Amino acid sequence: MSVSVKFCGLTRREDVTAAAEAGARYVGFVHFAKSPRHLEPADMARLALDVPPGVAKVLLTVNADDATLDAILASVPIDMLQLHGRESPDRVAELKARHGLPVMKAIGVANAADLAAIDLYGRVADQLLIDAKPPKGAELPGGNGLAFDWQLLANRKYWPGPWMLAGGLTPENVAEAVRLTGARQVDVSSGVERAPGIKDGALMRAFADAAGS
């Protein structure tokens, strides 16, 4: 059974092309001003046109308000919302109803206590993204190149729905991460970059190959 790959934080047409050629199942576009991968809606719309059919276009936002999401979705053909902030379960359900799109909720993990959010958000989100919790005071909620202890997921028998593993994944460690956690979907951003926001096509292909996509 193959592993689906999401390349997140794409900022250039050539990176979208490289993601598709590497066999990406998802591509992620970031709208969060503090991120080096931030895109304005007009730029996002141009990149979305290059995404081939069958590859899901994911919009990553952080605590975005309705006006922001309405403006982006009015001009960008997005297939899924990814909420990477402090959005509550009620907010997840509200956005699903408002936009009619599937929602992926990111859950930051540093220790076993953080895993309780899996069942909480699993009741309302269509997918979960299990990521490393950012260090205290970090500017970014994700994309920091940090991993968490994958052993925390190693013996988990029940998941409320589809989920994706993220956090510090690279071509060198993704195979081990998949082996330990049983993840069937993986997400990478900084682990395939040669500079913040600038993806490396060779690293993207190496990541997909190592993941078993």
N, C-alpha and C positions, 0 to 999 in steps of 0.2 A: 504494500500500500504506500503510495507516494506521499510526500510531505508538501503541503501548499506553502508558498513563500509570498510574503508581503514586503515589498521594498517601499519604505516610507521616507518622506521628506524629499521628494524629487523636486528639482528646481529648474531643470533644463530639458529641452527636447531630446537631446542625445541620451539623457538618463532614462527617459521614458522608453526610448527605443531599446536601450540596453536591458532594461527590466523585462520588456516583452520578449526579447530574444533569449533571455535567461530562463524563461518559462514562468514568470510571475503570475500568480493567481489574483493578486491585489497590488495596486499602487496607491501610495498615500500622499496627499497634498496637505501641507500645514498652513493654517491661518492662525498665527499667534505671534504678535509683534516682537516678542523677546527672543524668538528662535532664529538662528541663522538660516533656517529652511523656510522662513515665512514667505508666503505668496499673497499678493493682492488678488481679488477675484478676476480681474482682467487677465493677469498672467496665468492663473489657474485654468481659466477657460481655454486659453490657447493650448496649454499642455494637454488638457483633457481631450482635445480633438485628435491628438496623436495616439491615444490609448486604443489598442485594437479591441474588437468585440471579444467577449469572454474574459476580459481582465476587469475586475471591479475597481472603480474609482472611489477612493475613501477620503473623506474630508475630516481632518483632525483639527479640533478646536479645544480650547481650554476655558471653561466657564463662560462660553459665548452667550450673549443675550439674543432674544428673538429677532431683533432688528438686524443684527449681524448675520445670523443664519439665513434669514429671509433674503437679504441682499445677495449673499453668495449663491444660494440655491436658485435664485431667479435667473442667474446668468451662467452657472456652471452645471453640467450634467453629472451629478454625483449619484453614486449607487448605494453608499453607506455612510453613516455618520460615525465618527470615532470621538468619544468624549473622554478627554484626558485630564480633567480637572476634578473639582470637588462636587460634581453634579450628584444630586441625591437620586435614589430610586424613583421618586415621584417625578423628578425632572426628566429622567430617561423615558419614562412612560409618556410624559407630556410631549416630548419631542417626537417620539414614534408616531403618536396620534396626529400631531400638527403637520408633519412632513410626509408621512406615509413611507418612510424609508427605514430599513433595518438599522439598528443602533448597536455599535460595539462599545462597551464600557471598559476603560483601562482600570486595573486594580494594582496599586503599588504594594510590593511585598518586600519586607525586610526580615520578618520572623513569623513564627507559626500563628501568632495572634492576628496577623493581617489576612489570613486565609478565610476568616469568617465572612469577609465581604464577597467571597465567591458565591455562596448560597444566597446572600442578600440581593446582590445585583443580578444573579442568574435567574431570578424570578421575573425580571422585566426586560433585561437586555437580550438581544438576539445572539450576540457573541460576547465573550469576555477576552480581554487582552491582559495577560498576567505579566507585569513588568517589574523591574526593580524600583523600589521606593527611592525617590531622590534624596540626597543628603539634606540635612537641615540647612535652610538658607539658600538652596539651589534656585537659580532663576528658571530652570526648565523642569517640567514635571516628567519628562522623558527625553530620550535622545542624548543621555549623558554618558553612554558607553559603559554603564555599570551593570554588573550581573548580580543576581541574588543566589542564595544557596538552593540549587535545583533539587537537592535531597528533600526539601520541604514538599515537593510535589511527587516524589518518587513512588510512594505507595498509595496515592489517592485513587480510590476505586470509583467514586461517583463524581460526575460533572453534570451540572444542570443543563448544559447545552454545549455548542461548539466553543472552543477556546483556542487562543493563540499564545505562544510563548515569545516574550521579548526581553530586552535588557542585556546589553553587553555581548550580544551574539556576534560572532565573526566566522569567517571561513574555517578558522582553525578549531573553534570549539563547538560549532553548531551540531555536529554529529554526536558528540558526547551529551550535549543538552537534550537532544531528541531521545537518545538511548535512555537517559536517566528519568526523564519526565513522561515519556510516551507521547509527547506533543505530535500532533498531525498537521499543525500549522505553526509557522515561525515568522517573526517580524524583525527586520533589521533596518537600521538607518546609519548611525555613525560607523558601524562596523564594516561598511563597504564604501567609505569615503576617503578621498585623498586630501580633502580640506573640508571644513564645516560647510555643509550644504552642497558639496560637489562630489557626486558619486564617481566611482571608478568601475568601468564596465568589466574589466578582468576580475575584479573582486566580486562583483555581482554574480558573474558566471561561476566563479569558484564557490561562492556561498551556496548557490542553488544546487550545484553538484554535490557538495558536502552534506547538505541537508537531506538529499535523496529525493529531490523534487522530480 
